[in-house]
């Protein structure tokens, strides 16, 4: 078992929380894990990406070769497109459709989404709206994680336990909000 994941987004959108949840689930599952440093500006508004590699066998490198990624998990649609060269021909893109317009020449949203939806395997959901409907507008990242959960090769219960571990120090209300957002993302992606 091997899963190579590109995490992409904009600073402040919760990429590190997604990485921490997946990493915690991998460790709790006794899997090998390597993660590259987060590249880009981790402050609000800068692009952020990270490589996360999970396997049941030792992993030689923390970087995913071009064309070998199993999944791009992105909380920003343009950032999903930026990393397409890393995706394998059968890989999946799971992305938020809500743009974070942080540059003056941001692509036209309709063209951007047409390009994304033209890829072979895409789940594109409005994670911001889903998180808001679930009662926690700040949990769009957990909505995206929920939508991507079927492609992580780990039991859902292990990922949910990792979310609890990640947020329990912030109190039960925060844990519950993030679990609710995670499950709303699973439902939005029709993940069973």
C-alpha positions in Angstrom: 0.0 0.0 0.0 1.3 3.4 -1.0 -0.4 6.8 -1.2 1.4 9.9 -2.5 -0.5 13.1 -1.7 0.1 16.7 -2.8 -1.5 19.1 -0.4 -2.2 22.6 -1.9 -3.8 25.8 -1.0 -3.2 29.3 0.3 -1.7 30.3 3.7 -4.4 30.3 6.4 -6.7 27.7 4.8 -5.7 24.9 7.0 -3.3 22.8 4.8 -1.2 22.1 7.9 -4.2 20.7 9.8 -5.0 18.4 6.9 -1.4 17.2 6.8 -1.5 16.7 10.6 -4.7 14.7 10.5 -3.5 12.4 7.7 -0.1 12.1 9.4 -1.6 11.2 12.7 -3.9 8.7 11.1 -0.9 7.1 9.4 1.1 6.9 12.6 -1.9 5.4 14.5 -2.1 2.8 11.7 1.6 1.9 12.0 2.3 3.1 8.5 5.5 4.8 7.3 5.2 8.5 6.6 7.4 11.2 5.0 6.4 14.8 4.5 8.3 17.5 2.7 8.6 20.9 4.1 5.7 23.2 3.3 6.8 25.4 0.4 5.5 28.8 -0.3 4.4 31.5 2.1 2.7 30.0 5.1 1.3 33.4 6.0 -2.3 34.3 5.0 -2.5 34.8 1.3 0.6 33.0 0.0 0.5 29.7 -1.9 1.4 26.6 0.2 2.1 23.1 -0.8 3.5 19.9 0.7 4.2 16.4 -0.3 2.9 13.7 2.0 3.9 10.0 1.4 2.3 7.1 3.2 3.2 3.4 2.8 3.3 0.1 4.5 7.0 -0.2 3.5 9.9 2.2 4.1 9.9 5.4 2.0 13.1 6.6 0.5 12.2 10.2 -0.3 9.8 12.8 0.9 9.3 14.2 -2.6 6.8 12.9 -5.0 8.2 12.5 -8.6 6.4 14.3 -11.4 3.5 12.1 -12.7 3.4 9.8 -9.7 1.0 11.5 -7.3 -2.1 9.6 -6.3 -4.1 12.5 -5.1 -4.1 16.3 -5.0 -6.0 17.6 -2.0 -6.5 21.3 -2.5 -8.5 24.0 -0.6 -8.1 26.4 -3.5 -8.9 25.6 -7.2 -6.1 27.4 -8.9 -3.6 25.7 -6.5 -5.0 22.3 -7.6 -4.2 23.1 -11.2 -0.7 24.4 -10.3 0.3 20.8 -9.2 -1.3 18.8 -12.0 2.2 17.8 -13.4 2.6 15.7 -10.2 -0.6 13.7 -10.7 -0.5 10.2 -12.1 -2.7 9.5 -15.1 -5.2 7.7 -12.8 -4.8 10.1 -9.9 -7.5 12.0 -8.2 -8.1 15.7 -7.6 -10.2 16.7 -4.6 -10.6 20.5 -4.5 -12.7 23.3 -3.1 -14.4 25.4 -5.8 -14.3 28.6 -3.9 -11.4 30.7 -5.1 -9.1 32.7 -2.8 -8.3 35.5 -5.2 -4.9 36.7 -4.0 -3.3 37.9 -7.2 -4.3 40.6 -9.7 -4.3 38.2 -12.7 -6.3 35.4 -11.1 -7.8 33.2 -13.9 -11.5 33.6 -14.8 -13.3 31.3 -12.5 -15.5 29.6 -15.1 -12.4 28.7 -17.3 -10.5 27.6 -14.2 -13.3 25.2 -13.2 -13.8 24.0 -16.8 -10.1 23.0 -16.9 -10.3 21.3 -13.5 -13.5 19.4 -14.3 -11.9 18.3 -17.6 -9.5 16.2 -15.7 -10.1 12.4 -15.5 -10.9 12.0 -11.8 -12.1 15.1 -10.0 -14.2 15.9 -6.9 -14.9 19.6 -6.9 -17.1 20.9 -4.1 -17.9 24.2 -2.5 -16.2 23.4 0.8 -16.7 26.9 2.2 -20.5 26.7 1.8 -20.6 23.1 3.1 -18.6 24.1 6.2 -20.8 27.0 6.8 -23.9 24.8 6.5 -22.4 22.4 8.9 -22.0 25.2 11.5 -18.3 26.0 11.2 -17.2 28.2 8.4 -13.6 27.8 9.5 -13.7 24.0 8.9 -13.6 24.0 5.0 -10.3 22.2 5.3 -11.9 19.3 7.1 -14.7 19.2 4.5 -12.0 18.7 1.8 -10.3 16.1 4.0 -13.7 14.3 4.3 -14.2 14.4 0.5 -10.7 13.0 0.0 -11.0 10.3 2.7 -11.9 7.5 0.3 -8.6 7.8 -1.5 -6.3 7.8 1.5 -6.2 4.0 2.0 -7.0 4.2 5.7 -10.2 3.3 7.6 -12.5 6.3 8.2 -12.6 5.6 11.9 -8.8 6.0 12.0 -9.0 9.4 10.3 -11.8 10.5 12.6 -9.7 9.4 15.6 -6.8 11.5 14.2 -9.1 14.5 14.0 -10.1 14.0 17.6 -6.4 13.8 18.6 -5.6 16.9 16.6 -8.3 19.1 18.1 -9.1 17.7 21.5 -6.9 20.3 23.3 -9.2 23.0 21.9 -12.3 21.5 23.5 -15.2 19.2 22.6 -17.1 21.8 20.6 -14.1 22.3 18.2 -13.7 18.5 17.9 -17.4 18.1 17.2 -17.4 20.9 14.6 -14.4 19.4 12.7 -15.9 15.9 12.8 -19.2 17.3 11.5 -17.4 19.2 8.7 -15.4 16.0 7.8 -18.5 13.9 7.5 -20.3 16.7 5.5 -17.4 16.5 3.1 -17.7 12.7 2.8 -21.4 13.1 2.1 -20.8 15.9 -0.5 -18.4 13.6 -2.3 -20.8 10.6 -1.9 -18.1 8.7 0.0 -19.5 5.8 1.9 
